[in-house]
C-alpha cells in the first residue's frame, strides 16, 4: 500500500512539473529560434 501511495505522489509531481514547463514555454518562448531581422547580415543587392 505504501508503494502505491509513493507511486501516486510521483505521478502527480510529474504532471505538475510538465504543466509548469508548458506554462513557462507559453509565457516566454525560446528566443534562439526566433528570427530577428536586426541581427541578420546585410544583403548584397549588387548581384
C-alpha positions in Angstrom: 0.0 0.0 0.0 2.8 2.4 0.9 4.4 1.8 -2.6 1.1 2.7 -4.3 1.0 6.0 -2.4 4.6 6.8 -3.3 3.9 6.0 -7.0 0.8 8.2 -7.0 2.7 11.1 -5.5 5.5 10.6 -8.1 2.9 10.7 -10.9 1.3 13.8 -9.5 4.7 15.6 -9.2 5.5 14.7 -12.8 2.2 16.1 -14.0 2.7 19.3 -12.1 6.2 19.6 -13.5 5.0 19.1 -17.1 2.2 21.6 -16.6 4.6 24.2 -15.2 7.1 23.6 -18.1 4.3 24.0 -20.7 3.2 27.2 -19.0 6.7 28.6 -18.9 7.2 27.9 -22.6 3.9 29.6 -23.4 4.8 32.7 -21.5 8.4 33.1 -22.6 9.3 31.4 -25.9 12.9 30.4 -26.6 14.5 33.4 -28.4 17.2 31.4 -30.0 14.8 30.0 -32.6 13.1 33.3 -33.4 14.3 35.2 -36.5 15.5 38.7 -35.6 15.9 40.8 -38.7 18.1 43.3 -36.9 20.8 40.6 -36.4 20.9 39.2 -39.9 23.9 40.1 -42.1 23.4 42.8 -44.8 22.2 41.6 -48.1 24.3 42.4 -51.2 22.0 44.0 -53.8 24.7 44.4 -56.5 24.2 40.9 -57.9 
